Amino acid sequence: MKQRIEDLLREFLARADELLHTQDQMQGLLSAVVSLAEDLSLEAVLDRVVQSACELVGARYGALGVIGEDQKLSHFITVGIDEDGIRLIGDLPTGHGVLGHLIREPKPLRLHDLGRHPMASGFPPNHPPMKTFLGVPVRVRDAVFGNLYLTEKTNGQDFNPEDEDLAVALAAAAGVAIQNARLFDDSRRRQRWLEAGMELSSRLITSQHPDDAESLDLVAETALHVSDSALAVIAVPAPDAVLRCRTSIGAQGLQAGQELPASKVVMTAMHAGESAVVRNPVQVFGAGMDEKLGPVLVSALGHKGTGNGVLLLAKSHGAPAYPQSDVESSSLFASRIGLALDLVQAHRLREEALLFSDRDRIARDLHDLVIQRLFAAGLSIQSLRRFTSDPVAHERIAAVTSELDETIHELRDTIYSLRTGEGGKEPLTARVLRTVQESTRNAGFTPRVVFSGPVDEAVSEDLASHLLPVLSEGLSNAVRHSGADHIDVTLSADQRQLELLISDNGRGFQTPERVSGLANMRHRAATAGGTCTVDSTPGQGTRLTWTAPIG
């Protein structure tokens, strides 16, 4: 009888210990579930899931692998290995071996020895030893978000069914917390895009003296920050089926004026006035950029036909793709900013129209009053010849007359440069000055620009479409390759010929490193019926002369 009582007492105590242990487990599970709701940040929630799972089942190491769209691990959050250890291990796993098996078959898995599983692929160097293993899927609604991996139970035993049940329960709660964190993160990102667009558009419209370069820099910098990107570029379509960079902000900055391939996806997004994600940066930026950049977000600045170009945002190599919230919000942001840029341009054109009207008045006054008086003064001076036979006096009269003729010639050039073009279009001289500014904005100095002759009146739009790309290419080459600190640009026109002269005091060259740009300039000259010559001597600078007939 006594033995029976002792057996019952021991059984009761064992059951009591089991109940207490179960209560502790339930309390731990409850605490873990509650802790998941303490922070709505997705990164914080994922880290808390792993930390809570390790504490709940007594695992030394834990990790949460997030499954990307390519069915590989896009994120890998770890607990138990410090930063130095992670750095020594090297690249994080992408989904091979047992980890890949759980991706393909998202079911709970318990192993006595991880290394003996048929799908095991071994550990990389410097990886801590791991034997016992427990893996469970984490589902968000009906989709598998990732897998929770737990290894090395602290008491040296295998993970048991109770551990599996606890991990499955925690994973279910984690799925809800992750969904809430995703929604919160999505809402927060949309709000950031919206606030940035409203603030930036207001700032652009209310600017007193807006400048194209500064405005585009501001747009690129704002988009770079709000999208957490590594590079922001604004480019516009250019002849020869390319895009020309107008501004670039970020780690892998591009030179203003640099050409980019006009890929189908970029042109489609720009013409449709929408946003699109390009996973391969080579499609947008050309060969070799896939080693530096990751996914690219393409957004049209404004609606179709506005001419504001396209906003290109790129993440760093290996970074996750842009979420759908960024794609949708960037489309609204770019549309709003495109409208603001259109309003700024309209305001600038209105001010330029007033300025050109005033210039026309000044030009008429110079022509009708000043030149006539100078011409009359010259005739009067020449008439003095008959009153003297002194050779010195005749020489002096000839010199003064020559100076007056030169002054009249310079005044006529000034009048030509003051007068505006026809049809309300932006004068060629203004477009030339803007091209010079855009192409040399990162040079650290401003080129000297000289106009001579009726540039605005004599040069047709067809000829201007060849001239401006040549000017941009020539200046871009001088800034990037010559090492010059002084550049002269002279554009002269008469009734027969247009001549563009670009000279610099750079290092010069014997054989050009890049011939494609020079070939394009020569091709444009040949198409326009003109010539293109480059004179360069090492150590003595470079002189580019581009000519084309007028009319």
Secondary structure, 3 states (H helix, E strand, C coil): CHHHHHHHHHHHHHHHHHHHHHHHHHHHHHHHHHHHCCCCCHHHHHHHHHHHHHHHHCEEEEEEEEECCCCCEEEEEEECCCHHHHHHHCCCCCCCHHHHHHHHCCCCEEECCHHHCCCCCCCCCCCCCCCCEEEEEEEECCEEEEEEEEEEECCCCCCCHHHHHHHHHHHHHHHHHHHHHHHHHHHHHHHHHHHHHHHHHHHHHHCCCCCHHHHHHHHHHHHHHHCCCCEEEEEEEECCCEEEEEEEEECCCCCCCCEEECCHHHHHHHHHCCEEEECCCHHHHCCCHHHCEEEEEEEECCCCCCCCCEEEEEEECCCCCCCHHHHHHHHHHHHHHHHHHHHHHHHHHHHHHHHHHHHHHHHHHHHHHHHHHHHHHHHHHHHHHHHCCCHHHHHHHHHHHHHHHHHHHHHHHHHHHHCCCCCCCCCHHHHHHHHHHHHCCCCCCCCEEEEECCHHHHCCHHHHHHHHHHHHHHHHHHHHHCCCCCEEEEEEECCCEEEEEEEECCCCCCCCCCCHHHHHHHHHHHHCCCEEEEEECCCCCEEEEEEEECC
